[in-house]
Structure formats: C-alpha cells, structure tokens
C-alpha cells in the first residue's frame, strides 16, 4: 500500500476588528492581499474569509504560480486581534 500524498497546509493570518457601531465584525487576511469578510460574530466573519483564502491559495498552488504573501503579515490595528488559522488544501 502506498501512503497518500501529503496535504499542503498554509497559515492564514487574520486581523479581526472589534464590533462596529452596528455590531458588524470585520475579518481581514493579513498575509494575502484583498481578502476580507464581515459578520455578526467573529465566527461568521472568519467563515467568509477562510474559503476565499483557501480558494485563492489552491488555485495558485495547483497552477504552480507563486503565492504573493504579505511578509511579514500586516499587524493588527489597535483594538483588533490577530488569529492564525491552519488551512489544509
């Protein structure tokens, strides 16, 4: 029996805002440009950005194209928190 091929894992760094006046939370990927999401909770906002991150990285990885990481990741603004999420392709 052959071992299955390794599954690539990428770190998704996300800056999460405190609730805005209307209660909305904004999650912005800090290590890949142009990905953000909004929700009524942190979980909802993260649920929007993680699939977008995974799709973008998977497309580039499958095509053999370089992934243009923001390195170091954008630090969280004052009052925001940063979350590190391992994303398996």
ABEGO torsion letter per residue (X at the ends): XBBBBBBBBBBBBBBBBBBBAAGBBBBBBAABBGBBBBBABAAAAAAAAAAAAAAAAAAAAAAGBBBBBBOBBBBBBBGBBBBBBBBBX
